[in-house]
Amino acid sequence: MQSPDARVVPVNVRRPGDVGCYAAAVQLRFSPNGVVMACCRSLLPLGNVHTDGLRSMWDGAARRRQAAHLARGDFSAGCQQCEGEIRLEGRPASYPTNYDMWEGRVDASQVLEWPRRMEFNLSNACNLQCIQCDGESSSAIRVHREGRPPIPQVYGDEFFDELRAFLPHLDEVVFGGGEPFLGPENFRVWDLMAELAPGLDCTVVTNATQWTRRVQDVLARVPMAFVFSLDGISPQTYAEIRQGADLGQVLENVDRYAAVARANGGPVSVNHCLMPQNVHEFPQFLVWAESKGFPVDISLVRSPAWCSIGRLPAQEVRRIRDDLVARSDEVAGLVLNRATWDAELARISAWADAPDGEVPGSGQTVMFFRCLGEGPVDPAPVRAELRPFASDGTVHEVVVGSDDLVRHCDETLSPDAPFLPGQPVTMLTRAVERRYGAMTGFEVLANGDDVVRATAMFGDHEARLSYVARRDDRGWADDVSIFLAFRPAAGTLAATG
């Protein structure tokens, strides 16, 4: 499931030094694996519920540093993904605009005693296997498509006990997942809200497959607004993308949820992942949503590559643009969703018209690097600097192409390594976990045009990762090398020796 905040909200372009984003100043976001960050795009963990309390994470140096950087328009403290997006496409269509609602409500340069917003993704429990999703957000994908063990439940009594003090200070909460109505942890939060913060604004991002007695009971006690995740309006398109659900039943449930929300005065909207697989019915989808009174927000799909319009070959992007332009008469009557149509048509047109290397498209970006660089990059020194870190001196290499598929993997990395070539790069995590244990943390240490350095934890081993754009003499890269080195975490050797 996509984040509820992945939407297009037109705003004025910021001046240098203006607030870059308000997320770190107001919000904590909880992931199914227990990692807490400022938002779904951040690369900077603020803590982990395995080891850290809510108060220590909110008051911690990591969050304060990130918020202070963003307050002056500096995206270097874990926000490099959004910085790149803004550089390529401009700020008006970038993710940070989702938090511009806080402008004038909080002073981003001041440290708040309590967060004002929380985003709960406490469980990846989900019954669908959407083609653009992965096992971090869907338990069904994790087990059936990726063959990985379930994510352990990490939100225990201590977390919910500490949460009691925070809920009365919040302005709003958002529940994602997974499918929120399948996660038992969410029902514990809703019980606390009914007791401690009955007026708290609550939005649930749902695939609308669930309408059970338990769901109806919580709706009677906790007023909710809803964002419906819908990526198709014809049965064929819907079934291709959102695998595991029946469109007819989902649309019946959408009407039920909408009636409940409107009776409570709560808004309803639709979150739509616009992709090559459904762009042909984009006009039809907007007309349907308009007839229901649902505003549509667009989730920009950047990966996997085959689900990203912007990463298609340039001629295919132009074909999509031309087709949408030719069908403009179909959306002539839009009012509520006119801005959504205009924004996406403008975005796709910019991709279609841009020179190579200027926007994220096939042959234009590979992973998070621009394909067009300034010259060749020698990966040998990058690999060599990891060797002293590795406990056994081994540095593993994985090569990933612009299609997000693994092209090469050292067979010494994992028992799964021989099976990785041809698989999505997301399967790399499974392979590493197979050997070292579950990943519990990831942080970018340095971000550059040609090299990105990061650290991660897998089980009781610390990992260092260096991503290097494999450029030719022209400075062009179609592949990225990922170098990985591992060593037992501090204290492990003493404990096991």
N, C-alpha and C positions, 0 to 999 in steps of 0.2 A: 504494500500500500504506500502511496506517496504521502509526503507531509502535507498537512492542511494549508501550510503557508507557501507552498510552491505555486505562486500565482503572479499575474502581471498587474501592477498597480501604478499607473502613470504618475510621476512626480517630476518636479523640476530637477535639473541636474545640479548636483552639489558643487560648491566652489572648493578649491583646495583648503584644507583645514577645517571644513565643516564636519559635523558628525557623520561618520561613515555608516554606522548601523547602531541601533539601540538594543539589539538582542542581548548582548552580554550585560547591559546595564539593568535589565528588567527580568530576565528569564533564566530558568533552569530547565533543561530537557533531559528526560530519563530514557535510556535505551534498554531493550530487553536483556542485554548482557550485564546491566548494572553500571555501565559507563555513563557519566553525566557530563553534558556539554552545554554551551550556550544555545546552540541550535543544531539542526540536522546537517548543516554544511560545515560546521566548525571542525578543524583538525586538532583542536587543543582540548584534551580531557581536563575537566575541572575536578575530577575525583571518581571514585567508584564506590557504590554502596556496599561492596564487600568489605571495604576498609575504612570508609570515610562517612561521617555524619553529614546531614543536610547543612547544619550551621557551619561546619568547618569548610564545606565546599563553597557556600555562598560568601563567607567571609575570607576565603582563601586568596593567596597571592595570585594564583593563576587567573581566576575570574577578574580580579581587580585590574590586573595588568592588561588583560584583553579588553575590558571595558574602557580603560584609560587610553589605550591605543586607538580604539574605534572612535572615541570621543573627539579625537583630533584628525579623523579621517585616515588613520594608519591601519592597514589591513594585515600587517606582518605578523601579528600574534595569533596565528592559527586560522586566519580568514583569507588565505591566499586563493582559495577557490573562487570566492566572490570577487576578489580583486581582479582575477583573470577574466571573469565574466563581464565585469564592468569595463575592463580595458577593451574587450572584443566587441561588446554589444551596447555599451553605454549603461548608465545607472538606471534610467527610467524603466527598463524591463528586467532589472536585476533582482536577486533574492532579497537584499537588504530593504527594498521598498516595503516589504511586508511589515516591517517594524516602524515605519515612519508615522504610524498612528500615535506613537508615543511622543512625537515632537510636540513640545508645548505642555506635555503632561508630566514629564520628568526632565531633570537636568542631567544629561549623560555624563557630565564631568564630576558629579557628586556621587558618593557611595550610599546606596539605599540600605537601610537596616534589614529590610525584608524584600524578597522578590515580589514582583507584581503579577507575574505570569508563570505558569508551569505547563509544560507539555509532557504528558504521560504516554510513553511507549513502553509500558511495563512488561509486555508479553508479545511474542511473535506468533501467538496462537492464531492460526488462520486456516480456513477451509479451502482457499483458492490457490491456484498456481499461475498467477498472471505472468505473461511472457516477459514483461519489463522488470519484474521483481526478483528477489533473491531470498536465500534462506535466512538472512538476518531479520527479514520482515515477514516471512511466512514459514510457519512450521511445516506446512504441507510440502513446500518446495524443498526445505532443508532435508526432510526425510526421504521424499520420493524422487526429486530431481537431482539433488546433490549428494544424497546418501550419507549425510552427516548426522551425528547424534543430536537429540534435542538440546536446546539451550536450557541449562538448569534454571529453576526458579530461584531468583536471587533477592526478591523483595520480601523480607520477613517481618516479624513483629516489630523489631527495632525501628525499621524504616517507617512503618505506619504510625508507631507511637510518636516519633519525632515530627512526622508530618502534621499531626494535630495542631501544633503551635503555629505552623505556617499558613494553613488554609484560611483562617480569618483575615489575613493580611493580603490575600491575593485579589486581583481584579477579575482575572479570567483563567480558565484552565481549558486545555485541549487534550482530547484522548485520541491517540492513533494506535498503530500496531504494526503488524497483525490486524485482526478484526477485533475491535474493542469489546464487543459483546460476547466474545469467546474467552476473554482473559479474566480469570477469577480475581486477579489483583485489582482490576479496575472496579469491580463491585465492592471491594473493601474501601477504596477511595470514595466511591459514591455513598456508601454508608456513612463515612465520616463527614462528607459534605452535607448530607441530610441532617446530621446532628449539629455540626459546628458552623457551617457556612451555607445555609439554605438559599441565600440570594446570590451566590457566586455564579457568574456567567460561565456556562459550561457548553462546549462544542464537542461533538463526537463525529469523527470521520469514519464512516462505515461503508462496507460493501453492500449493506441492506439485504443480506441473506438471512439474517436472524430475526425472528419474531416469535419469541417464546414467552412462557409465563413469567420466567425470571426477568426477562427484558421489560415486559409490561409492568411488572411490579416496581422496578427501579424508575421507570418513566413516570409512574404515579407519585414518586417521592422526590425526584430531582428534575427540575425543569431543564430541558436540553434544547440546544440548537443542533442542526445536523448539516454535515457536508457529505454528500453522496459521491462515492467513487464510481464513476461510470465512464467506460471507455468505448462504448459502442451503443447504437440505438437500433440496429438491425440484429436479429438473432444470429446471423452468420458471423458478423464482425465481432459481436460481443463474445460469442463462444470461442472464437479464435484467440482473443486476448485474455479474457477473464475466465480461465479454464477451471471448471468445477461448479459453476453456477448456472441457473436457469433464468434467462432475461425476463420471462413473463412473471415468475414469482418475485424477482427482484423489484420490478416496477410496481407490483402490488404492494410490496413492503415500503417502497419509496412513498407511495401515497399515504400509507398508515403513519409513517414517521412524520411526514410533512404536516398531516392533520394535527398530530400531537404537538409539534413545535409551534404551529400557528395558533393553537388554542392557548398556549402559554406566552404568546407574543414573541417567540424566538424565531430567528431567521433560518432559512434553509438555502443551500446552494449546492452546486455540483462541481466536483474536482475532476477534470478531464485530462488524461494523458494523451496529448496529440502526437501521433506517431505515423510512420509510413503505412502501418497496418490499418489505420482508421481515418486518415486525412481525407479520403475520398468521400466520406459522409459527414465531414465537418459542417457544411452548411445545413444539412438535414438535422444534425444533432443540435445545433444552436436554435433552429426553428422549433424543435420539440421542447427544449428547455424553456424557450420564451413562452410557449403555450401553457407551460406549467407554472410560470412565474418564478423560475429558478435562474438566478445569475450563474454564469459559468466562469470558473477560474481555470486557467491552463497550467498544468504541470509540464515544465519543459524537460523532456526526456533527453538526457545526454549520453546515458549508457544503459544497457548494452548498445553497441554501435548500430546493430540492425534494427533497433527501435527508435533511432534518432534521425529525424528529418535533416537536421543540420549536418549530419555526418554522411549523408548520401553523396554519391558523385554529383558534381556540379550540374551536369545536364539533367539529372533526375530532379534535383531541387528546382531547377528552372521549369521543368515540366509540371511539377506540383503547383508552383506559383502561377503558371499560365492557366492551369485548369481551374484554380480557385478564382482567379480574375474573371474568367469566362462565365463563372457561375454566380457572380455577384448579385444578379437579379433575384436569385433564390433567397437572399437574406435582406432584400430591400426593406422588408417590414420590421426588421429588428429594432428595438428600442433599448430594452434592458441589456441585451448582449451585443449591441452594435460596437461598443468599444473593444470588446473581446475579439470580434471579427477583425476590426481594423488593426488592432495591435498584432495579431498573429499573421495577418496578411503582410503587414509592414516588416515583421521580423523575417518571414520566409523570403520576401522580396529582397531584403538586405543580404541574406545569405546567397540568394541566386545571383545577385549583381556584384558581389564583392570579389576582389582579386584573390588568387590563391594565397593562402597563408593568413588571411585577414579574419576569417570567421571559422568556428568549429565545424568542419565538414570533412568528408572522406578525402584524403590527400591534403588536408589542411591542419588537422590536429591528430596526434597519437597519444592516447591517454591524456595527460594534462600538459603536454608540450605542443607548441606550434611545430608543424612539420617544417616550415621554412625558418631556418636559423641563419646565423652569420658565418658558419664554417664547420668543419669536422670537429668532433669531440673524441679525445682519446680516453677510452674507458679504463685503461690499465691503471692509472694512478688512483682512480676511484675504487677500483677493486682492491688495490694494494692497501689502501688506508683502512679497509675493513679486516684485513688478515690478522693484525695483532689483537683485534677484539674477539675473534672466534677462539673458543677454548681449544679446538683442535687444529686451528690454522686454516680451516676449510671455508672458502667463500663460494656459495652456490650462485648459479646464474639461471634466470628465467627470461626468455625473450617473448615480448607481446607485440602483436601487430596493430595496425590502425583499425582493424575490425574487432578489437578487444579479445582476440583469440590467442591462446598460447601457441607460439611457433616452435619453441625449444625449451627444454627443462633438463638441468643436470639430474641424472638418475640417482645421484647420491642424496638428493634433497629429502626424499620421502618414499615410502613404499608405493605411493600413488603416482610418483613422478613419471614412469613410463606411459601412463595413460593421459597425461595432461595435454600434450600437443593436440591442437584442434579443439580444445575445450575453452569455454569462457574464462577469462582471467580471474573471475570470482571463485573458480574452483581451486585456485592457488591456496586460498586460506584453508580449505578443507585438507589439502595435501599436507600443509605444514602442521595443522592441528593433529593429523593422524600420527605424526612422529613426536611432537613436543607437547601437545595438550591444547586446551581451548585458549583462544585469543582473548585477553582481558584488558588490553589497552593498546592505543596507537597514537603517536604524536609526531607531527612534522617538526624537524629540527632546523632545517634550512631549505629555502625554496628559491630556485633559480631558473633561468630560461633553458638550461641544458641538464642540470642535475638537481634532484630533490633528495634530501636525506631525512630519514625518519627512524623512530625507535618503536618497538612493540614488545608486548609480553605474550608468550605462548606457554601456558602451564607454568612450570618453574624455571623457564628459560627466557632470558632477555634476547631480543633480536635487534640488529641494526640492518636497515635497508637503504640502499642507494638506487635511485631510478636515474638512468642515463639515456638521453636521446641519442640514438645511433645514427649520426649524420654522415653523409657522404661529402665529397669535396665541394659540392655546391652548397652545403649546409642543409640538405634535405634529409628528413628522417621519416621512414615508414615503420620503424620498430623502436621499441624501448627495451633496454636491458635492465632487469631488476636483480641487483646483487644482494644476497642475504648472508648474514653471519650470525651465529648463535653461541651463547654461553650460559651456564647456569646462573641464575640470579644470585645476588649477594646473600650469603648465609646458607645457600643450598648445599655447597660443598662441605661446609662445616657440619651441617645437620645430617648429611648422608655419609660423611667420612667415617 
